[in-house]
């Protein structure tokens, strides 16, 4: 076994814990792209959806207001995901 192979595998030739729990190519790609966005974008999007829902409600379009108002929670969840990726994403473990 070469030294390079030994560093990728454990001393006994098995995968290390880090390799067993590493992310796939798709997750890594999504994390790379998501980490480029500032966290403020998601907070502003959530705020805009709330303001949009209030505006629609005042215009008498109640069903549209409910639809747009429900966007706030997913935007905030995406913001949390964005923050987690920046702090503890798979690129932190790949070193």
VMD Tcl script that draws the C-alpha trace (Angstrom):
set ca {
  {0.00 0.00 0.00}
  {1.34 3.44 -0.88}
  {1.57 6.32 1.60}
  {-1.20 8.18 -0.26}
  {-3.51 5.19 0.09}
  {-2.63 4.92 3.79}
  {-3.65 8.56 4.36}
  {-6.99 7.99 2.63}
  {-7.67 4.77 4.54}
  {-7.12 3.85 8.16}
  {-3.96 1.99 9.18}
  {-5.78 -1.32 8.88}
  {-6.95 -0.53 5.34}
  {-10.55 0.34 6.27}
  {-12.29 3.66 5.74}
  {-11.94 6.27 8.46}
  {-15.01 7.62 10.30}
  {-14.72 10.90 8.39}
  {-14.88 9.06 5.06}
  {-17.84 6.92 6.12}
  {-19.87 10.05 6.88}
  {-18.69 12.31 4.08}
  {-21.13 14.08 1.76}
  {-21.76 13.11 -1.82}
  {-20.92 15.17 -4.88}
  {-24.41 16.70 -5.15}
  {-24.50 17.83 -1.49}
  {-20.99 19.27 -1.74}
  {-21.91 21.19 -4.90}
  {-25.08 22.60 -3.32}
  {-23.13 23.62 -0.22}
  {-20.48 25.38 -2.30}
  {-23.11 27.40 -4.16}
  {-25.21 28.13 -1.06}
  {-22.21 29.35 0.93}
  {-21.63 32.09 -1.66}
  {-24.89 33.83 -0.68}
  {-24.83 36.18 2.31}
  {-27.18 35.18 5.12}
  {-28.90 38.58 4.88}
  {-30.46 37.54 1.56}
  {-32.65 34.95 3.25}
  {-33.66 37.30 6.06}
  {-34.61 40.01 3.55}
  {-36.57 37.50 1.47}
  {-38.54 36.40 4.54}
  {-39.24 40.03 5.44}
  {-40.32 40.80 1.88}
  {-42.73 37.87 1.88}
  {-44.29 39.11 5.12}
  {-44.63 42.65 3.76}
  {-46.01 41.27 0.50}
  {-48.56 39.19 2.41}
  {-49.65 42.22 4.44}
  {-50.02 44.25 1.27}
  {-52.08 41.54 -0.41}
  {-54.27 41.20 2.67}
  {-54.96 44.96 2.71}
  {-55.90 44.77 -0.98}
  {-58.52 42.14 -0.12}
  {-56.66 39.20 -1.70}
  {-56.73 36.92 1.36}
  {-55.85 33.63 -0.34}
  {-52.89 35.18 -2.14}
  {-51.76 36.76 1.13}
  {-51.76 33.37 2.87}
  {-49.82 31.82 0.00}
  {-47.12 34.51 0.00}
  {-47.01 34.71 3.80}
  {-46.12 31.04 4.02}
  {-42.88 31.69 2.15}
  {-41.30 33.32 5.23}
  {-40.63 30.06 7.09}
  {-38.86 28.30 4.18}
  {-36.71 31.39 3.57}
  {-35.68 31.43 7.23}
  {-34.93 27.69 7.15}
  {-32.77 28.21 4.07}
  {-30.95 30.95 5.99}
  {-30.26 28.53 8.85}
  {-29.00 25.93 6.35}
  {-26.79 28.59 4.78}
  {-25.28 29.46 8.15}
  {-24.68 25.81 9.06}
  {-22.95 25.19 5.73}
  {-20.65 28.16 6.31}
  {-19.75 27.08 9.84}
  {-19.69 23.29 9.61}
  {-20.13 22.30 5.96}
  {-18.56 19.27 4.34}
  {-15.67 21.41 3.08}
  {-14.58 21.85 6.72}
  {-14.28 18.06 7.15}
  {-12.59 17.45 3.78}
  {-9.20 18.76 4.88}
}
mol new
graphics top color blue
foreach p $ca { graphics top sphere $p radius 0.5 }
foreach p [lrange $ca 0 end-1] q [lrange $ca 1 end] { graphics top cylinder $p $q radius 0.2 }
display resetview
